[in-house]
Amino acid sequence: MNLRVLEVLAGLGSLILFIALLVMLPGLMAGSEGAAYILALIIFIAALSVAGYSIDKMVT
């Protein structure tokens, strides 16, 4: 598969995950909405980093 397509799919998948977490986590963590948003951001960054690292390993 083309490398650019994989990068776009990884980015879109991470964005969809981020939006889903922004919707779900504040409801699950009712007492601490601020922490839920920070946790969603941390998970998004981690998912995007893992996807980038995996794609980089495919190339080399």
Phi and psi restraints in degrees (range 20) as a CNS / XPLOR table:
assign (resid 1 and name C) (resid 2 and name N)
       (resid 2 and name CA) (resid 2 and name C) 1.0 -66.3 20.0 2
assign (resid 2 and name N) (resid 2 and name CA)
       (resid 2 and name C) (resid 3 and name N) 1.0 139.3 20.0 2
assign (resid 2 and name C) (resid 3 and name N)
       (resid 3 and name CA) (resid 3 and name C) 1.0 -64.4 20.0 2
assign (resid 3 and name N) (resid 3 and name CA)
       (resid 3 and name C) (resid 4 and name N) 1.0 -38.8 20.0 2
assign (resid 3 and name C) (resid 4 and name N)
       (resid 4 and name CA) (resid 4 and name C) 1.0 -64.0 20.0 2
assign (resid 4 and name N) (resid 4 and name CA)
       (resid 4 and name C) (resid 5 and name N) 1.0 -37.4 20.0 2
assign (resid 4 and name C) (resid 5 and name N)
       (resid 5 and name CA) (resid 5 and name C) 1.0 -65.4 20.0 2
assign (resid 5 and name N) (resid 5 and name CA)
       (resid 5 and name C) (resid 6 and name N) 1.0 -41.7 20.0 2
assign (resid 5 and name C) (resid 6 and name N)
       (resid 6 and name CA) (resid 6 and name C) 1.0 -62.8 20.0 2
assign (resid 6 and name N) (resid 6 and name CA)
       (resid 6 and name C) (resid 7 and name N) 1.0 -40.8 20.0 2
assign (resid 6 and name C) (resid 7 and name N)
       (resid 7 and name CA) (resid 7 and name C) 1.0 -65.3 20.0 2
assign (resid 7 and name N) (resid 7 and name CA)
       (resid 7 and name C) (resid 8 and name N) 1.0 -41.4 20.0 2
assign (resid 7 and name C) (resid 8 and name N)
       (resid 8 and name CA) (resid 8 and name C) 1.0 -65.9 20.0 2
assign (resid 8 and name N) (resid 8 and name CA)
       (resid 8 and name C) (resid 9 and name N) 1.0 -43.2 20.0 2
assign (resid 8 and name C) (resid 9 and name N)
       (resid 9 and name CA) (resid 9 and name C) 1.0 -63.8 20.0 2
assign (resid 9 and name N) (resid 9 and name CA)
       (resid 9 and name C) (resid 10 and name N) 1.0 -39.2 20.0 2
assign (resid 9 and name C) (resid 10 and name N)
       (resid 10 and name CA) (resid 10 and name C) 1.0 -65.1 20.0 2
assign (resid 10 and name N) (resid 10 and name CA)
       (resid 10 and name C) (resid 11 and name N) 1.0 -41.5 20.0 2
assign (resid 10 and name C) (resid 11 and name N)
       (resid 11 and name CA) (resid 11 and name C) 1.0 -65.4 20.0 2
assign (resid 11 and name N) (resid 11 and name CA)
       (resid 11 and name C) (resid 12 and name N) 1.0 -44.6 20.0 2
assign (resid 11 and name C) (resid 12 and name N)
       (resid 12 and name CA) (resid 12 and name C) 1.0 -65.5 20.0 2
assign (resid 12 and name N) (resid 12 and name CA)
       (resid 12 and name C) (resid 13 and name N) 1.0 -40.3 20.0 2
assign (resid 12 and name C) (resid 13 and name N)
       (resid 13 and name CA) (resid 13 and name C) 1.0 -63.4 20.0 2
assign (resid 13 and name N) (resid 13 and name CA)
       (resid 13 and name C) (resid 14 and name N) 1.0 -40.5 20.0 2
assign (resid 13 and name C) (resid 14 and name N)
       (resid 14 and name CA) (resid 14 and name C) 1.0 -67.8 20.0 2
assign (resid 14 and name N) (resid 14 and name CA)
       (resid 14 and name C) (resid 15 and name N) 1.0 -37.4 20.0 2
assign (resid 14 and name C) (resid 15 and name N)
       (resid 15 and name CA) (resid 15 and name C) 1.0 -65.8 20.0 2
assign (resid 15 and name N) (resid 15 and name CA)
       (resid 15 and name C) (resid 16 and name N) 1.0 -41.8 20.0 2
assign (resid 15 and name C) (resid 16 and name N)
       (resid 16 and name CA) (resid 16 and name C) 1.0 -64.0 20.0 2
assign (resid 16 and name N) (resid 16 and name CA)
       (resid 16 and name C) (resid 17 and name N) 1.0 -40.8 20.0 2
assign (resid 16 and name C) (resid 17 and name N)
       (resid 17 and name CA) (resid 17 and name C) 1.0 -61.4 20.0 2
assign (resid 17 and name N) (resid 17 and name CA)
       (resid 17 and name C) (resid 18 and name N) 1.0 -43.0 20.0 2
assign (resid 17 and name C) (resid 18 and name N)
       (resid 18 and name CA) (resid 18 and name C) 1.0 -62.0 20.0 2
assign (resid 18 and name N) (resid 18 and name CA)
       (resid 18 and name C) (resid 19 and name N) 1.0 -44.8 20.0 2
assign (resid 18 and name C) (resid 19 and name N)
       (resid 19 and name CA) (resid 19 and name C) 1.0 -64.7 20.0 2
assign (resid 19 and name N) (resid 19 and name CA)
       (resid 19 and name C) (resid 20 and name N) 1.0 -41.5 20.0 2
assign (resid 19 and name C) (resid 20 and name N)
       (resid 20 and name CA) (resid 20 and name C) 1.0 -62.9 20.0 2
assign (resid 20 and name N) (resid 20 and name CA)
       (resid 20 and name C) (resid 21 and name N) 1.0 -40.4 20.0 2
assign (resid 20 and name C) (resid 21 and name N)
       (resid 21 and name CA) (resid 21 and name C) 1.0 -67.7 20.0 2
assign (resid 21 and name N) (resid 21 and name CA)
       (resid 21 and name C) (resid 22 and name N) 1.0 -37.3 20.0 2
assign (resid 21 and name C) (resid 22 and name N)
       (resid 22 and name CA) (resid 22 and name C) 1.0 -64.5 20.0 2
assign (resid 22 and name N) (resid 22 and name CA)
       (resid 22 and name C) (resid 23 and name N) 1.0 -29.6 20.0 2
assign (resid 22 and name C) (resid 23 and name N)
       (resid 23 and name CA) (resid 23 and name C) 1.0 -82.4 20.0 2
assign (resid 23 and name N) (resid 23 and name CA)
       (resid 23 and name C) (resid 24 and name N) 1.0 -41.6 20.0 2
assign (resid 23 and name C) (resid 24 and name N)
       (resid 24 and name CA) (resid 24 and name C) 1.0 -82.8 20.0 2
assign (resid 24 and name N) (resid 24 and name CA)
       (resid 24 and name C) (resid 25 and name N) 1.0 -46.3 20.0 2
assign (resid 24 and name C) (resid 25 and name N)
       (resid 25 and name CA) (resid 25 and name C) 1.0 -61.7 20.0 2
assign (resid 25 and name N) (resid 25 and name CA)
       (resid 25 and name C) (resid 26 and name N) 1.0 -41.9 20.0 2
assign (resid 25 and name C) (resid 26 and name N)
       (resid 26 and name CA) (resid 26 and name C) 1.0 -61.5 20.0 2
assign (resid 26 and name N) (resid 26 and name CA)
       (resid 26 and name C) (resid 27 and name N) 1.0 -29.9 20.0 2
assign (resid 26 and name C) (resid 27 and name N)
       (resid 27 and name CA) (resid 27 and name C) 1.0 -72.8 20.0 2
assign (resid 27 and name N) (resid 27 and name CA)
       (resid 27 and name C) (resid 28 and name N) 1.0 -34.6 20.0 2
assign (resid 27 and name C) (resid 28 and name N)
       (resid 28 and name CA) (resid 28 and name C) 1.0 -76.9 20.0 2
assign (resid 28 and name N) (resid 28 and name CA)
       (resid 28 and name C) (resid 29 and name N) 1.0 -32.0 20.0 2
assign (resid 28 and name C) (resid 29 and name N)
       (resid 29 and name CA) (resid 29 and name C) 1.0 -108.9 20.0 2
assign (resid 29 and name N) (resid 29 and name CA)
       (resid 29 and name C) (resid 30 and name N) 1.0 68.5 20.0 2
assign (resid 29 and name C) (resid 30 and name N)
       (resid 30 and name CA) (resid 30 and name C) 1.0 -61.5 20.0 2
assign (resid 30 and name N) (resid 30 and name CA)
       (resid 30 and name C) (resid 31 and name N) 1.0 -32.5 20.0 2
assign (resid 30 and name C) (resid 31 and name N)
       (resid 31 and name CA) (resid 31 and name C) 1.0 -80.4 20.0 2
assign (resid 31 and name N) (resid 31 and name CA)
       (resid 31 and name C) (resid 32 and name N) 1.0 -22.1 20.0 2
assign (resid 31 and name C) (resid 32 and name N)
       (resid 32 and name CA) (resid 32 and name C) 1.0 -136.5 20.0 2
assign (resid 32 and name N) (resid 32 and name CA)
       (resid 32 and name C) (resid 33 and name N) 1.0 79.1 20.0 2
assign (resid 32 and name C) (resid 33 and name N)
       (resid 33 and name CA) (resid 33 and name C) 1.0 -68.3 20.0 2
assign (resid 33 and name N) (resid 33 and name CA)
       (resid 33 and name C) (resid 34 and name N) 1.0 -34.8 20.0 2
assign (resid 33 and name C) (resid 34 and name N)
       (resid 34 and name CA) (resid 34 and name C) 1.0 -61.6 20.0 2
assign (resid 34 and name N) (resid 34 and name CA)
       (resid 34 and name C) (resid 35 and name N) 1.0 -42.7 20.0 2
assign (resid 34 and name C) (resid 35 and name N)
       (resid 35 and name CA) (resid 35 and name C) 1.0 -66.4 20.0 2
assign (resid 35 and name N) (resid 35 and name CA)
       (resid 35 and name C) (resid 36 and name N) 1.0 -32.6 20.0 2
assign (resid 35 and name C) (resid 36 and name N)
       (resid 36 and name CA) (resid 36 and name C) 1.0 -65.4 20.0 2
assign (resid 36 and name N) (resid 36 and name CA)
       (resid 36 and name C) (resid 37 and name N) 1.0 -41.0 20.0 2
assign (resid 36 and name C) (resid 37 and name N)
       (resid 37 and name CA) (resid 37 and name C) 1.0 -67.3 20.0 2
assign (resid 37 and name N) (resid 37 and name CA)
       (resid 37 and name C) (resid 38 and name N) 1.0 -39.4 20.0 2
assign (resid 37 and name C) (resid 38 and name N)
       (resid 38 and name CA) (resid 38 and name C) 1.0 -66.4 20.0 2
assign (resid 38 and name N) (resid 38 and name CA)
       (resid 38 and name C) (resid 39 and name N) 1.0 -41.7 20.0 2
assign (resid 38 and name C) (resid 39 and name N)
       (resid 39 and name CA) (resid 39 and name C) 1.0 -63.1 20.0 2
assign (resid 39 and name N) (resid 39 and name CA)
       (resid 39 and name C) (resid 40 and name N) 1.0 -40.0 20.0 2
assign (resid 39 and name C) (resid 40 and name N)
       (resid 40 and name CA) (resid 40 and name C) 1.0 -62.0 20.0 2
assign (resid 40 and name N) (resid 40 and name CA)
       (resid 40 and name C) (resid 41 and name N) 1.0 -41.2 20.0 2
assign (resid 40 and name C) (resid 41 and name N)
       (resid 41 and name CA) (resid 41 and name C) 1.0 -66.2 20.0 2
assign (resid 41 and name N) (resid 41 and name CA)
       (resid 41 and name C) (resid 42 and name N) 1.0 -41.1 20.0 2
assign (resid 41 and name C) (resid 42 and name N)
       (resid 42 and name CA) (resid 42 and name C) 1.0 -64.5 20.0 2
assign (resid 42 and name N) (resid 42 and name CA)
       (resid 42 and name C) (resid 43 and name N) 1.0 -42.8 20.0 2
assign (resid 42 and name C) (resid 43 and name N)
       (resid 43 and name CA) (resid 43 and name C) 1.0 -65.0 20.0 2
assign (resid 43 and name N) (resid 43 and name CA)
       (resid 43 and name C) (resid 44 and name N) 1.0 -39.5 20.0 2
assign (resid 43 and name C) (resid 44 and name N)
       (resid 44 and name CA) (resid 44 and name C) 1.0 -61.4 20.0 2
assign (resid 44 and name N) (resid 44 and name CA)
       (resid 44 and name C) (resid 45 and name N) 1.0 -47.1 20.0 2
assign (resid 44 and name C) (resid 45 and name N)
       (resid 45 and name CA) (resid 45 and name C) 1.0 -63.4 20.0 2
assign (resid 45 and name N) (resid 45 and name CA)
       (resid 45 and name C) (resid 46 and name N) 1.0 -41.4 20.0 2
assign (resid 45 and name C) (resid 46 and name N)
       (resid 46 and name CA) (resid 46 and name C) 1.0 -64.6 20.0 2
assign (resid 46 and name N) (resid 46 and name CA)
       (resid 46 and name C) (resid 47 and name N) 1.0 -42.7 20.0 2
assign (resid 46 and name C) (resid 47 and name N)
       (resid 47 and name CA) (resid 47 and name C) 1.0 -64.3 20.0 2
assign (resid 47 and name N) (resid 47 and name CA)
       (resid 47 and name C) (resid 48 and name N) 1.0 -42.3 20.0 2
assign (resid 47 and name C) (resid 48 and name N)
       (resid 48 and name CA) (resid 48 and name C) 1.0 -66.8 20.0 2
assign (resid 48 and name N) (resid 48 and name CA)
       (resid 48 and name C) (resid 49 and name N) 1.0 -37.2 20.0 2
assign (resid 48 and name C) (resid 49 and name N)
       (resid 49 and name CA) (resid 49 and name C) 1.0 -67.0 20.0 2
assign (resid 49 and name N) (resid 49 and name CA)
       (resid 49 and name C) (resid 50 and name N) 1.0 -43.8 20.0 2
assign (resid 49 and name C) (resid 50 and name N)
       (resid 50 and name CA) (resid 50 and name C) 1.0 -64.5 20.0 2
assign (resid 50 and name N) (resid 50 and name CA)
       (resid 50 and name C) (resid 51 and name N) 1.0 -40.1 20.0 2
assign (resid 50 and name C) (resid 51 and name N)
       (resid 51 and name CA) (resid 51 and name C) 1.0 -63.9 20.0 2
assign (resid 51 and name N) (resid 51 and name CA)
       (resid 51 and name C) (resid 52 and name N) 1.0 -44.4 20.0 2
assign (resid 51 and name C) (resid 52 and name N)
       (resid 52 and name CA) (resid 52 and name C) 1.0 -64.1 20.0 2
assign (resid 52 and name N) (resid 52 and name CA)
       (resid 52 and name C) (resid 53 and name N) 1.0 -41.1 20.0 2
assign (resid 52 and name C) (resid 53 and name N)
       (resid 53 and name CA) (resid 53 and name C) 1.0 -63.7 20.0 2
assign (resid 53 and name N) (resid 53 and name CA)
       (resid 53 and name C) (resid 54 and name N) 1.0 -41.7 20.0 2
assign (resid 53 and name C) (resid 54 and name N)
       (resid 54 and name CA) (resid 54 and name C) 1.0 -65.6 20.0 2
assign (resid 54 and name N) (resid 54 and name CA)
       (resid 54 and name C) (resid 55 and name N) 1.0 -41.2 20.0 2
assign (resid 54 and name C) (resid 55 and name N)
       (resid 55 and name CA) (resid 55 and name C) 1.0 -66.5 20.0 2
assign (resid 55 and name N) (resid 55 and name CA)
       (resid 55 and name C) (resid 56 and name N) 1.0 -38.5 20.0 2
assign (resid 55 and name C) (resid 56 and name N)
       (resid 56 and name CA) (resid 56 and name C) 1.0 -63.1 20.0 2
assign (resid 56 and name N) (resid 56 and name CA)
       (resid 56 and name C) (resid 57 and name N) 1.0 -39.4 20.0 2
assign (resid 56 and name C) (resid 57 and name N)
       (resid 57 and name CA) (resid 57 and name C) 1.0 -67.9 20.0 2
assign (resid 57 and name N) (resid 57 and name CA)
       (resid 57 and name C) (resid 58 and name N) 1.0 -29.2 20.0 2
assign (resid 57 and name C) (resid 58 and name N)
       (resid 58 and name CA) (resid 58 and name C) 1.0 -67.7 20.0 2
assign (resid 58 and name N) (resid 58 and name CA)
       (resid 58 and name C) (resid 59 and name N) 1.0 -33.8 20.0 2
assign (resid 58 and name C) (resid 59 and name N)
       (resid 59 and name CA) (resid 59 and name C) 1.0 -73.8 20.0 2
assign (resid 59 and name N) (resid 59 and name CA)
       (resid 59 and name C) (resid 60 and name N) 1.0 -42.0 20.0 2
